[in-house]
């Protein structure tokens, strides 16, 4: 399509304004690309709105299973947490969207791609590194770094002048800056910009308030094969359906809320509130099954590289050589990670009830506090003497 741009379109305020701006200011034909990442939104409405605003073509692509299998699961093999808390729900989605945008640009011979990320955030980096990893010559249009609409208030005014549809929240107000997908939903902006102010309960959409969640709690069993979940409660499911079910189970039990102040890639701090119910359960279960199978040095090595691996993903370097190198090491550690984990969820809390594996290194006969014929406790004398030499000389 001649003189065209592929826009990562969500249907929200920012990308709706950008769709119109690209036509008015850049005189480009807009191909609106909508990635279905399991955000539980009516994408037909977004498609209709894009066409009504003049998009020449709208592409809605179902990436839910791809997202879970090729991005979420590999990341969770590493037990990944950024700065010890963030499960990287936004960071892990951007590389997939960027990759698919470049494919669409190639199919339609478009020379430009565009996104709705601001010049203050991480996503501009994540999108654009993803673009260049797949097409180093693509032209990137980043409206937030070009136009003079420098606030959400100005965006709303532009939308009103141009009769652009703006979705409203339960309070009949423009919503928080949100990003939703199969792994999480994030909230930023408005009252959340003051890190002392607590979010309103009405804001949350994926999880029940822990105090009003199921009082009796719920037990869930997750089965793993080579580090990836393959079944929930003895029912084999696709990667997407596993995450979707864990989100529902975690959500109704009030599991997975996080309120974080994090260090952005560009140097400033930001406050974000997240709901990641399925991911919170999956992380705990994966660590539990690993504890049965991996030896101490292997766990230690994984824990040492995990912060670096998390930072690489956070910084938008999913397609980098260093991420692939670390992934190879992580994946090698998962060859024997097969088994089952039983977890109890209750009003926001999560407890491991049991774990089992045919590859378990746990030996009850060896670990027992009762009498055994395998381990001679006197053997510890020599180990302690050698280990304590530096203290005794």
N, C-alpha and C positions, 0 to 999 in steps of 0.2 A: 504494500500500500504506500503510494508516493507521499513524501513529506509527512511522515507519521511518527508518533511517539507511543511507546507502551508504558502506561501508567499503572503502578501498583495501587489499585483502587479498593477501598474498604466500604465506601458508602457513608463514611462519617463526615464531619464538618471539614476537616483539612483537605482530604482528597477530593471532596465535592467542589470546593472552591478551586483547587488546583486544576481540576478537569476543565472548568470554565476559563480559568486564567491561561491555560495552555492554548486554548482556541483563540482567545481574544488578544493576548499579548505576543504569543509565539507563532500564531497563524498555522498551527499544526493540526493534523487529523489525529484524534485521540483513540487509541485502542485501550479500553479499560480492562485490565487483567485482575480478576478476583480469584484469589486462592482460597478454596474451601479447606481450612485446616481444623475443622471441627469446632468452629466458634459458636455454633448453635444460634445463628442469626438467619433471618429470612433473606437469602442472597438473591431471590427473585426480585425483591423490592429494590435492592441495590442495583441490580441489572436494569430494571425499569427506569430508575432515577437517572442512571448514567446515560441511557439512550435518550431520555427526555431532555437532558442537558446538552445533547449534541454529539455524544460519543459515536464514532463511525462504526465501531464494533465493540462488543462486550464478550469477553471470554471468561466463563466460570469453570474452573478446573478442580475436580475432586482429588485432593492430595492427602486425605485423612490417613489412609493406610501407609502411604509413602512417608508421611511425616513421622508416624509412630515407628515404623520399621527401620527407616534409614537414618533418622536423626535422633528421636527421643531415646530409643532403646540403646544405640551405641553410646550415647552420652551417659545413660544410667549404668552401663557396665563399669564406669569409672567412679560411681557414687559421687557425682559431680555437684559441688556447691561453690558458688562464687562468694568470697569473703565469709565463708562458713555458714551462710544462710540462704542465699538466693539460688533457686532451682533452675534459673536461666530459661524461663518459659518464652520470653520474647527473643532473647539472643539466639536460641536454637532454631527459631522459625524463619528469621530473615534470610539466611543463606538459601533455603529452599525456594522462597518466593523469588529471590534474585535470580537463581538458576533458571527457573521457569520463565521469568520475564525475558531473559536473553533468548531462550528457545522460541518464544513467541515473536520476538523481534527478528530473529533469523527467518522464521517461517513467513513473515509478512514483509520482509526486507525493510524493516524500520531501522532508521539510523540513530534513534534517540530512545532512551528510557527515562522514567521519572518516578519519584517517590514522594511521600508526604512527611518525611522526617525533618525535624527542625535543625537549625544550625547549632543548637546547644546540646543535642542529645547524642546517644550512642548509635541510633539506628541509621543515621546518614552514613556512618562508617561501615556498618554491617552490610547495608544494601550495596554500597558502591564497591567495596572490596569483593563482594559476591559477583557483581557485574563484571568487573575487570578480570576476575579469575576465569571467566568464561568467554569474554570478548574484550581484549585489551584496547580495542579501538572504538568501542561504543561511546557515544556522546551522552553524558548524564546531565539531566536538567534537575536541579535541586531548588525549587521555587523559594523555599524559606531563606535561602542564601542570596536570592536575587531581588525579590519584591520588597515593597515598603509596608506590607501588612505584618506588623511586628508583634501582634498580640492576638489572643483569642477574641477579644472585644472587636478588633478591627476586622477579623475574619467574619464574625457574625454580622457586622455592618455590610461587608461586601456581599455576603450571602443574601441579606435582605434586599439590597439594591438590585441584585441579579436574579431574585426569585428562586434561590437555591434552597431545596428542602433541607432542613436541619432537624435531625431526630432529637426528641426530648426525653428526659428521664422521668421517673415516677413523680418527681416534684414539678414537672412541667418546665424544667430548665434544661439548657444544653448540658450534656453529661460531663463527667470527669474525662480527662484524656485516658482512654482505655485501649487495651490490646487484649483480645481474647483469641484463644486457640484451644486445641485438644489438651494441652498440658496445663494451661493456667488462664487467669485473667488478671490484668494489672490495672491499677488506678493511680493517676497522678494529677496534679493541678488543684485548682480551687482551694478549699480549706486545707487540703493535704500539704500545701506548700509551707505551712507552719508545723514543724515536726512535733510540737507540743499538743496540737489539737487532735483529738481522737476522731476517727472517721465515723460517720453516721451509719447506723445499722442498715438503713435502707439502701446503702451503696452496694452491699454484698449481694451477689447473684448465684454463686456456685455452692456456697456453704451455708448451713443453718448456724445461727448463733449457738455456740457450744452449750450455753446454759439452757437452751430450749430444744436441744437435739435429743435423740433417743436416750432415755434414762437407763434402759436395760442394756444398751450397747449392742454390739454386733461382732460376730467372729467371721473373719474372711480367711480363706486359704488360697495361696498363690503358688503355682507350680512353675519351675524354671527349667530351661534346657539351654546349656551353654551360655548362661548368664542372662538370657532373655525370658520374660514371662510368656508362658504358652497357654495357661489355663487359670481360671478363677473359680474356686469352689468346685473343682473337678470337672469343669466344663471348658473344653478347648475352644478358644476364640481367636479371631484375627487380631493383629496388633491394635488396630483402631478400636475394636469392640472391647478389648481388655482395658485400654485406657478410659474409654467411655464408661464402662461399668465401675471401675475403681473410682472415677470421679463421682459417680452417683452414690456409691457406698460411703466414700469419705465425706461427701457433701452433706448427706443426711445425718452424719454423726459429728458434724462440726469440726472436721479435721482439715488442716491445710491452710489456715490463715497466717499471713506474715506481714509485719509492718517493719520496713527496712529503710535505713539511710545508707546508701551505697556510694561508692566512688566511681563516677563515670569515667569512661576512657579519656575524654578530653580534659579532665582535671578537676571538675567541680563535683560537689556532693549533691545528691538528689534523694528525695524521700518517695518511696513507692509502697503501696499496699497491694499484696498479692493473695490470690486464692489458688492453691495448687493441691487439691485433695488427693487425686490419683497419684501424682508424683510423690507426695509425702509418704503415702503407703508403700509405693514401689521402692523408694529409697531404703526405707526401714527393712523391708522384706529382703531386698538384695543384699544388704549388709549382713543380715542374719544368716542367709544361706551361705555366703562366702565364709563366715566365721566357722562353719562346720568343715570346710573343704580346703581352703588355702592355708598354708603354713604361715608362721609369724613373719619371716622375712619377706614373703610375697605380699602380705597385707601391708607391711611397712613400706615397701617400695611403691605400691599403688597409692597409699596415702601421701607419700612424698611428692609424686608427680601430679596428683589430682589438682592442687591449687594452680599449677602452671597450665594444666589442661583446661581448667575452668576459665582462667584468664584469657587464654587463646580464643575460646568460644565467645566470651563476653566482648572481646575486642573485634569480633567479626572475622576471625581467621580460620573459619571452619574448613576452607578449601586449601589451607596452607600445608606445606610439607611437614612442618613440625607437628601439626595436629594429626596428620596421617601417620607419622612415625610413632607418636604416643599411642594412637589408636591401635596400631599393630601390637604394641606391648600389652595394652589393656586386653585386647581380644585374645591374645595368647593365654592370658591368665584365666580366661573364662571357659576354656575347653572342658573343664571338669565341673563347672558350676551348674549342676543339675540336681533338683530336689524340690522339696515343698516347705513352705513356711506358713505358720498359723498365727494370726494377729487378732487381738481384741481391740476394737475401737469403741470409745465411749466419751461423749461430750467433749470432743476436741483432743482427747488423749489417745495414745496408741501404745500398746504393749505387746511384745512378742510372747506368744504362748508356747510355741514349739517349732522345731525344725528337724528335717530328716533328709538323708541323701545316701544313695548307694555308694557315693564317692567320699563319704565322710571320713575325716582323719580322727574324729573323736572316738576314743576307745574306752568304753565304760569299765572294762576289766582293768585297764591301766590307770584310770582316773579315780577309781573308787576309794573312799575313805575306810572301807572294810578291808579285811585281810585279803591279800592277793599273792599269786606265785609268779608274777611277771616282773615286778619292779622291786629291786632291793634298795630300800631307803638309805642304806649305808653308802650307796654309790654317790650320793649328793655331797659327801665329805670332800672328795677330790675336786669336784667342780667348784665348790665354795672356796677351797684353799687357793685354787688357781685364780679365780675371779677376784679374790680379795688381796692378792699380792701387793697391789699398789697402795693399799691401806695399811699393810702390816710391815712395810719396809721403808 
